[in-house]
């Protein structure tokens, strides 16, 4: 019904849900709730980091230890995280790109040519946690840059 407010007005609207409508005469509390809902709808990621937060972003690579391992720490800004997450979702999922499994798929998980049964079997054999799967992903990026043609789909400029 046009002009009627929805009964559920919260400040954390689910992404993609339409904003509520505002009746002609609404109490200020209802207007504030609907305004918060509308703001959450229009800006689901929140405000951009301010200058102080932007200066905190960065990655620190520590000194390599005698075991040849290197500590890494840091903070990612929202844009960098948004760029990194889809890559990790494709490359660091269980069963994908496992250096210890020669039958592990190395192609785009969204490719029509990917054998889904082979991926499921590779995922069942994959004992790695998310941390080592994520750690191995940058090596795959190097391969995609030209060393390994099977991963050329990672680089947008490559055929």
MODELLER restraints for C-alpha pairs under 7 A, 6 or more apart:
rsr = mdl.restraints
at = mdl.atoms
rsr.add(forms.Gaussian(group=physical.xy_distance, feature=features.Distance(at['CA:3:A'], at['CA:21:A']), mean=6.10, stdev=0.5))
rsr.add(forms.Gaussian(group=physical.xy_distance, feature=features.Distance(at['CA:3:A'], at['CA:22:A']), mean=5.95, stdev=0.5))
rsr.add(forms.Gaussian(group=physical.xy_distance, feature=features.Distance(at['CA:3:A'], at['CA:23:A']), mean=4.62, stdev=0.5))
rsr.add(forms.Gaussian(group=physical.xy_distance, feature=features.Distance(at['CA:3:A'], at['CA:24:A']), mean=6.79, stdev=0.5))
rsr.add(forms.Gaussian(group=physical.xy_distance, feature=features.Distance(at['CA:4:A'], at['CA:21:A']), mean=6.08, stdev=0.5))
rsr.add(forms.Gaussian(group=physical.xy_distance, feature=features.Distance(at['CA:4:A'], at['CA:22:A']), mean=6.19, stdev=0.5))
rsr.add(forms.Gaussian(group=physical.xy_distance, feature=features.Distance(at['CA:4:A'], at['CA:23:A']), mean=5.06, stdev=0.5))
rsr.add(forms.Gaussian(group=physical.xy_distance, feature=features.Distance(at['CA:5:A'], at['CA:20:A']), mean=6.00, stdev=0.5))
rsr.add(forms.Gaussian(group=physical.xy_distance, feature=features.Distance(at['CA:5:A'], at['CA:21:A']), mean=4.92, stdev=0.5))
rsr.add(forms.Gaussian(group=physical.xy_distance, feature=features.Distance(at['CA:5:A'], at['CA:22:A']), mean=5.05, stdev=0.5))
rsr.add(forms.Gaussian(group=physical.xy_distance, feature=features.Distance(at['CA:5:A'], at['CA:23:A']), mean=5.77, stdev=0.5))
rsr.add(forms.Gaussian(group=physical.xy_distance, feature=features.Distance(at['CA:6:A'], at['CA:20:A']), mean=5.56, stdev=0.5))
rsr.add(forms.Gaussian(group=physical.xy_distance, feature=features.Distance(at['CA:6:A'], at['CA:21:A']), mean=6.70, stdev=0.5))
rsr.add(forms.Gaussian(group=physical.xy_distance, feature=features.Distance(at['CA:9:A'], at['CA:33:A']), mean=5.95, stdev=0.5))
rsr.add(forms.Gaussian(group=physical.xy_distance, feature=features.Distance(at['CA:9:A'], at['CA:34:A']), mean=5.91, stdev=0.5))
rsr.add(forms.Gaussian(group=physical.xy_distance, feature=features.Distance(at['CA:9:A'], at['CA:37:A']), mean=6.37, stdev=0.5))
rsr.add(forms.Gaussian(group=physical.xy_distance, feature=features.Distance(at['CA:10:A'], at['CA:33:A']), mean=6.20, stdev=0.5))
rsr.add(forms.Gaussian(group=physical.xy_distance, feature=features.Distance(at['CA:10:A'], at['CA:37:A']), mean=5.67, stdev=0.5))
rsr.add(forms.Gaussian(group=physical.xy_distance, feature=features.Distance(at['CA:11:A'], at['CA:33:A']), mean=6.37, stdev=0.5))
rsr.add(forms.Gaussian(group=physical.xy_distance, feature=features.Distance(at['CA:11:A'], at['CA:36:A']), mean=4.73, stdev=0.5))
rsr.add(forms.Gaussian(group=physical.xy_distance, feature=features.Distance(at['CA:11:A'], at['CA:37:A']), mean=4.62, stdev=0.5))
rsr.add(forms.Gaussian(group=physical.xy_distance, feature=features.Distance(at['CA:11:A'], at['CA:40:A']), mean=6.56, stdev=0.5))
rsr.add(forms.Gaussian(group=physical.xy_distance, feature=features.Distance(at['CA:12:A'], at['CA:37:A']), mean=6.24, stdev=0.5))
rsr.add(forms.Gaussian(group=physical.xy_distance, feature=features.Distance(at['CA:12:A'], at['CA:40:A']), mean=5.93, stdev=0.5))
rsr.add(forms.Gaussian(group=physical.xy_distance, feature=features.Distance(at['CA:13:A'], at['CA:37:A']), mean=5.57, stdev=0.5))
rsr.add(forms.Gaussian(group=physical.xy_distance, feature=features.Distance(at['CA:13:A'], at['CA:40:A']), mean=5.73, stdev=0.5))
rsr.add(forms.Gaussian(group=physical.xy_distance, feature=features.Distance(at['CA:13:A'], at['CA:41:A']), mean=6.09, stdev=0.5))
rsr.add(forms.Gaussian(group=physical.xy_distance, feature=features.Distance(at['CA:15:A'], at['CA:41:A']), mean=6.31, stdev=0.5))
rsr.add(forms.Gaussian(group=physical.xy_distance, feature=features.Distance(at['CA:15:A'], at['CA:44:A']), mean=6.44, stdev=0.5))
rsr.add(forms.Gaussian(group=physical.xy_distance, feature=features.Distance(at['CA:16:A'], at['CA:41:A']), mean=6.96, stdev=0.5))
rsr.add(forms.Gaussian(group=physical.xy_distance, feature=features.Distance(at['CA:19:A'], at['CA:37:A']), mean=6.53, stdev=0.5))
rsr.add(forms.Gaussian(group=physical.xy_distance, feature=features.Distance(at['CA:19:A'], at['CA:38:A']), mean=5.40, stdev=0.5))
rsr.add(forms.Gaussian(group=physical.xy_distance, feature=features.Distance(at['CA:19:A'], at['CA:41:A']), mean=6.59, stdev=0.5))
rsr.add(forms.Gaussian(group=physical.xy_distance, feature=features.Distance(at['CA:20:A'], at['CA:34:A']), mean=6.55, stdev=0.5))
rsr.add(forms.Gaussian(group=physical.xy_distance, feature=features.Distance(at['CA:56:A'], at['CA:75:A']), mean=6.92, stdev=0.5))
rsr.add(forms.Gaussian(group=physical.xy_distance, feature=features.Distance(at['CA:57:A'], at['CA:74:A']), mean=6.91, stdev=0.5))
rsr.add(forms.Gaussian(group=physical.xy_distance, feature=features.Distance(at['CA:57:A'], at['CA:75:A']), mean=4.83, stdev=0.5))
rsr.add(forms.Gaussian(group=physical.xy_distance, feature=features.Distance(at['CA:57:A'], at['CA:76:A']), mean=5.41, stdev=0.5))
rsr.add(forms.Gaussian(group=physical.xy_distance, feature=features.Distance(at['CA:57:A'], at['CA:77:A']), mean=5.87, stdev=0.5))
rsr.add(forms.Gaussian(group=physical.xy_distance, feature=features.Distance(at['CA:58:A'], at['CA:74:A']), mean=5.45, stdev=0.5))
rsr.add(forms.Gaussian(group=physical.xy_distance, feature=features.Distance(at['CA:58:A'], at['CA:75:A']), mean=5.40, stdev=0.5))
rsr.add(forms.Gaussian(group=physical.xy_distance, feature=features.Distance(at['CA:58:A'], at['CA:76:A']), mean=6.21, stdev=0.5))
rsr.add(forms.Gaussian(group=physical.xy_distance, feature=features.Distance(at['CA:59:A'], at['CA:73:A']), mean=5.80, stdev=0.5))
rsr.add(forms.Gaussian(group=physical.xy_distance, feature=features.Distance(at['CA:59:A'], at['CA:74:A']), mean=4.33, stdev=0.5))
rsr.add(forms.Gaussian(group=physical.xy_distance, feature=features.Distance(at['CA:59:A'], at['CA:75:A']), mean=6.39, stdev=0.5))
rsr.add(forms.Gaussian(group=physical.xy_distance, feature=features.Distance(at['CA:60:A'], at['CA:72:A']), mean=5.59, stdev=0.5))
rsr.add(forms.Gaussian(group=physical.xy_distance, feature=features.Distance(at['CA:60:A'], at['CA:73:A']), mean=5.30, stdev=0.5))
rsr.add(forms.Gaussian(group=physical.xy_distance, feature=features.Distance(at['CA:60:A'], at['CA:74:A']), mean=5.74, stdev=0.5))
rsr.add(forms.Gaussian(group=physical.xy_distance, feature=features.Distance(at['CA:61:A'], at['CA:70:A']), mean=6.90, stdev=0.5))
rsr.add(forms.Gaussian(group=physical.xy_distance, feature=features.Distance(at['CA:61:A'], at['CA:71:A']), mean=6.07, stdev=0.5))
rsr.add(forms.Gaussian(group=physical.xy_distance, feature=features.Distance(at['CA:61:A'], at['CA:72:A']), mean=4.57, stdev=0.5))
rsr.add(forms.Gaussian(group=physical.xy_distance, feature=features.Distance(at['CA:61:A'], at['CA:73:A']), mean=6.76, stdev=0.5))
rsr.add(forms.Gaussian(group=physical.xy_distance, feature=features.Distance(at['CA:62:A'], at['CA:70:A']), mean=5.82, stdev=0.5))
rsr.add(forms.Gaussian(group=physical.xy_distance, feature=features.Distance(at['CA:62:A'], at['CA:71:A']), mean=5.03, stdev=0.5))
rsr.add(forms.Gaussian(group=physical.xy_distance, feature=features.Distance(at['CA:62:A'], at['CA:72:A']), mean=5.88, stdev=0.5))
rsr.add(forms.Gaussian(group=physical.xy_distance, feature=features.Distance(at['CA:63:A'], at['CA:70:A']), mean=5.98, stdev=0.5))
rsr.add(forms.Gaussian(group=physical.xy_distance, feature=features.Distance(at['CA:64:A'], at['CA:70:A']), mean=4.42, stdev=0.5))
rsr.add(forms.Gaussian(group=physical.xy_distance, feature=features.Distance(at['CA:88:A'], at['CA:134:A']), mean=6.62, stdev=0.5))
rsr.add(forms.Gaussian(group=physical.xy_distance, feature=features.Distance(at['CA:90:A'], at['CA:108:A']), mean=6.90, stdev=0.5))
rsr.add(forms.Gaussian(group=physical.xy_distance, feature=features.Distance(at['CA:90:A'], at['CA:109:A']), mean=5.92, stdev=0.5))
rsr.add(forms.Gaussian(group=physical.xy_distance, feature=features.Distance(at['CA:91:A'], at['CA:97:A']), mean=6.64, stdev=0.5))
rsr.add(forms.Gaussian(group=physical.xy_distance, feature=features.Distance(at['CA:91:A'], at['CA:137:A']), mean=6.27, stdev=0.5))
rsr.add(forms.Gaussian(group=physical.xy_distance, feature=features.Distance(at['CA:92:A'], at['CA:133:A']), mean=4.93, stdev=0.5))
rsr.add(forms.Gaussian(group=physical.xy_distance, feature=features.Distance(at['CA:92:A'], at['CA:134:A']), mean=5.33, stdev=0.5))
rsr.add(forms.Gaussian(group=physical.xy_distance, feature=features.Distance(at['CA:92:A'], at['CA:137:A']), mean=6.39, stdev=0.5))
rsr.add(forms.Gaussian(group=physical.xy_distance, feature=features.Distance(at['CA:94:A'], at['CA:123:A']), mean=4.81, stdev=0.5))
rsr.add(forms.Gaussian(group=physical.xy_distance, feature=features.Distance(at['CA:94:A'], at['CA:126:A']), mean=6.13, stdev=0.5))
rsr.add(forms.Gaussian(group=physical.xy_distance, feature=features.Distance(at['CA:95:A'], at['CA:104:A']), mean=6.00, stdev=0.5))
rsr.add(forms.Gaussian(group=physical.xy_distance, feature=features.Distance(at['CA:95:A'], at['CA:119:A']), mean=5.93, stdev=0.5))
rsr.add(forms.Gaussian(group=physical.xy_distance, feature=features.Distance(at['CA:95:A'], at['CA:122:A']), mean=4.40, stdev=0.5))
rsr.add(forms.Gaussian(group=physical.xy_distance, feature=features.Distance(at['CA:95:A'], at['CA:123:A']), mean=3.57, stdev=0.5))
rsr.add(forms.Gaussian(group=physical.xy_distance, feature=features.Distance(at['CA:95:A'], at['CA:126:A']), mean=5.39, stdev=0.5))
rsr.add(forms.Gaussian(group=physical.xy_distance, feature=features.Distance(at['CA:96:A'], at['CA:104:A']), mean=5.71, stdev=0.5))
rsr.add(forms.Gaussian(group=physical.xy_distance, feature=features.Distance(at['CA:96:A'], at['CA:105:A']), mean=5.39, stdev=0.5))
rsr.add(forms.Gaussian(group=physical.xy_distance, feature=features.Distance(at['CA:96:A'], at['CA:106:A']), mean=6.28, stdev=0.5))
rsr.add(forms.Gaussian(group=physical.xy_distance, feature=features.Distance(at['CA:97:A'], at['CA:104:A']), mean=5.71, stdev=0.5))
rsr.add(forms.Gaussian(group=physical.xy_distance, feature=features.Distance(at['CA:97:A'], at['CA:105:A']), mean=5.92, stdev=0.5))
rsr.add(forms.Gaussian(group=physical.xy_distance, feature=features.Distance(at['CA:97:A'], at['CA:106:A']), mean=5.11, stdev=0.5))
rsr.add(forms.Gaussian(group=physical.xy_distance, feature=features.Distance(at['CA:98:A'], at['CA:104:A']), mean=5.67, stdev=0.5))
rsr.add(forms.Gaussian(group=physical.xy_distance, feature=features.Distance(at['CA:104:A'], at['CA:119:A']), mean=6.95, stdev=0.5))
rsr.add(forms.Gaussian(group=physical.xy_distance, feature=features.Distance(at['CA:104:A'], at['CA:122:A']), mean=5.53, stdev=0.5))
rsr.add(forms.Gaussian(group=physical.xy_distance, feature=features.Distance(at['CA:105:A'], at['CA:119:A']), mean=6.30, stdev=0.5))
rsr.add(forms.Gaussian(group=physical.xy_distance, feature=features.Distance(at['CA:106:A'], at['CA:150:A']), mean=6.80, stdev=0.5))
rsr.add(forms.Gaussian(group=physical.xy_distance, feature=features.Distance(at['CA:106:A'], at['CA:151:A']), mean=6.66, stdev=0.5))
rsr.add(forms.Gaussian(group=physical.xy_distance, feature=features.Distance(at['CA:107:A'], at['CA:114:A']), mean=6.90, stdev=0.5))
rsr.add(forms.Gaussian(group=physical.xy_distance, feature=features.Distance(at['CA:107:A'], at['CA:150:A']), mean=6.53, stdev=0.5))
rsr.add(forms.Gaussian(group=physical.xy_distance, feature=features.Distance(at['CA:107:A'], at['CA:151:A']), mean=6.07, stdev=0.5))
rsr.add(forms.Gaussian(group=physical.xy_distance, feature=features.Distance(at['CA:108:A'], at['CA:153:A']), mean=6.89, stdev=0.5))
rsr.add(forms.Gaussian(group=physical.xy_distance, feature=features.Distance(at['CA:143:A'], at['CA:151:A']), mean=6.68, stdev=0.5))
rsr.add(forms.Gaussian(group=physical.xy_distance, feature=features.Distance(at['CA:144:A'], at['CA:151:A']), mean=4.67, stdev=0.5))
rsr.add(forms.Gaussian(group=physical.xy_distance, feature=features.Distance(at['CA:144:A'], at['CA:152:A']), mean=4.82, stdev=0.5))
rsr.add(forms.Gaussian(group=physical.xy_distance, feature=features.Distance(at['CA:144:A'], at['CA:154:A']), mean=5.88, stdev=0.5))
rsr.add(forms.Gaussian(group=physical.xy_distance, feature=features.Distance(at['CA:144:A'], at['CA:155:A']), mean=6.28, stdev=0.5))
rsr.add(forms.Gaussian(group=physical.xy_distance, feature=features.Distance(at['CA:145:A'], at['CA:152:A']), mean=6.94, stdev=0.5))
rsr.add(forms.Gaussian(group=physical.xy_distance, feature=features.Distance(at['CA:145:A'], at['CA:155:A']), mean=6.49, stdev=0.5))
rsr.add(forms.Gaussian(group=physical.xy_distance, feature=features.Distance(at['CA:152:A'], at['CA:158:A']), mean=6.12, stdev=0.5))
